[in-house]
Amino acid sequence: MGVDFGWDKLNHTLAFSALGFCACLGYPASRAARLCWLVALLALGSLIEILQQSVPSRSSEWGDLLADAVGIVCGAVIAAAVVRAAAWGSRPVARPG
């Protein structure tokens, strides 16, 4: 039993959004590390689709991999916004005078 939002592509997108978000927040200062993790997540999505070909009750779809990629990008964009907002909020306020 798992979480199901009623549409397979939405399930993929949301799951990989969460993974992409966590990967980016795990390495906020290292662009290279974030990029490596995001590529690794796409490789994971690819591996899942490849392995599903050998499971009788499952099917492999390019649309699922595309939904994974969209989710990874969405998670990364949201994480970047959170990091920027946190950095902006921690800047000292200039005092007049």
KOLVEX-868330 format. One record per residue (C-alpha): residue in one letter; x, y, z. Coordinates in nm, 3 decimals. Layout:
// KOLVEX-868330
{A,{X,Y,Z}}
...
END
This chain:
// KOLVEX-868330
{M,{0.000,0.000,0.000}}
{G,{0.130,0.344,-0.088}}
{V,{0.028,0.698,-0.166}}
{D,{-0.169,0.727,-0.489}}
{F,{-0.285,1.057,-0.637}}
{G,{-0.502,0.887,-0.897}}
{W,{-0.280,0.946,-1.200}}
{D,{0.039,0.751,-1.258}}
{K,{0.229,1.043,-1.414}}
{L,{0.140,1.270,-1.120}}
{N,{0.263,1.001,-0.881}}
{H,{0.597,0.992,-1.065}}
{T,{0.625,1.370,-1.080}}
{L,{0.553,1.422,-0.710}}
{A,{0.781,1.140,-0.595}}
{F,{1.075,1.266,-0.798}}
{S,{0.999,1.628,-0.700}}
{A,{1.049,1.527,-0.338}}
{L,{1.373,1.346,-0.425}}
{G,{1.505,1.638,-0.631}}
{F,{1.411,1.883,-0.356}}
{C,{1.597,1.679,-0.093}}
{A,{1.899,1.629,-0.317}}
{C,{1.933,2.004,-0.374}}
{L,{1.883,2.097,-0.010}}
{G,{2.142,1.837,0.091}}
{Y,{2.413,2.024,-0.102}}
{P,{2.302,2.390,-0.124}}
{A,{2.656,2.530,-0.160}}
{S,{2.788,2.287,-0.422}}
{R,{2.646,2.323,-0.771}}
{A,{2.849,2.024,-0.895}}
{A,{2.719,1.796,-0.618}}
{R,{2.359,1.903,-0.682}}
{L,{2.396,1.838,-1.054}}
{C,{2.548,1.493,-0.988}}
{W,{2.259,1.402,-0.758}}
{L,{1.999,1.523,-1.007}}
{V,{2.160,1.320,-1.286}}
{A,{2.176,1.020,-1.050}}
{L,{1.804,1.057,-0.982}}
{L,{1.731,1.056,-1.355}}
{A,{1.947,0.744,-1.386}}
{L,{1.744,0.587,-1.104}}
{G,{1.421,0.664,-1.288}}
{S,{1.570,0.508,-1.603}}
{L,{1.679,0.199,-1.413}}
{I,{1.333,0.157,-1.262}}
{E,{1.176,0.172,-1.608}}
{I,{1.428,-0.077,-1.750}}
{L,{1.376,-0.321,-1.463}}
{Q,{0.999,-0.302,-1.500}}
{Q,{1.033,-0.468,-1.840}}
{S,{1.118,-0.793,-1.665}}
{V,{0.827,-0.782,-1.418}}
{P,{0.514,-0.948,-1.563}}
{S,{0.257,-0.717,-1.401}}
{R,{0.446,-0.394,-1.478}}
{S,{0.518,-0.197,-1.793}}
{S,{0.793,0.041,-1.894}}
{E,{0.692,0.379,-2.038}}
{W,{0.881,0.677,-2.173}}
{G,{0.608,0.895,-2.023}}
{D,{0.700,0.775,-1.676}}
{L,{1.064,0.872,-1.733}}
{L,{0.953,1.212,-1.863}}
{A,{0.735,1.259,-1.553}}
{D,{1.037,1.167,-1.338}}
{A,{1.249,1.429,-1.518}}
{V,{0.980,1.696,-1.479}}
{G,{0.958,1.612,-1.109}}
{I,{1.334,1.637,-1.064}}
{V,{1.340,1.980,-1.227}}
{C,{1.041,2.100,-1.021}}
{G,{1.201,1.982,-0.698}}
{A,{1.530,2.153,-0.787}}
{V,{1.355,2.480,-0.873}}
{I,{1.156,2.478,-0.549}}
{A,{1.470,2.399,-0.346}}
{A,{1.659,2.685,-0.516}}
{A,{1.375,2.922,-0.428}}
{V,{1.379,2.806,-0.066}}
{V,{1.757,2.852,-0.041}}
{R,{1.737,3.199,-0.198}}
{A,{1.453,3.300,0.032}}
{A,{1.645,3.180,0.337}}
{A,{1.957,3.368,0.226}}
{W,{1.758,3.682,0.153}}
{G,{1.589,3.667,0.493}}
{S,{1.921,3.638,0.677}}
{R,{2.076,3.954,0.529}}
{P,{2.129,4.234,0.777}}
{V,{1.893,4.525,0.754}}
{A,{2.058,4.860,0.684}}
{R,{1.985,5.116,0.952}}
{P,{1.923,5.472,0.846}}
{G,{2.140,5.736,0.976}}
END
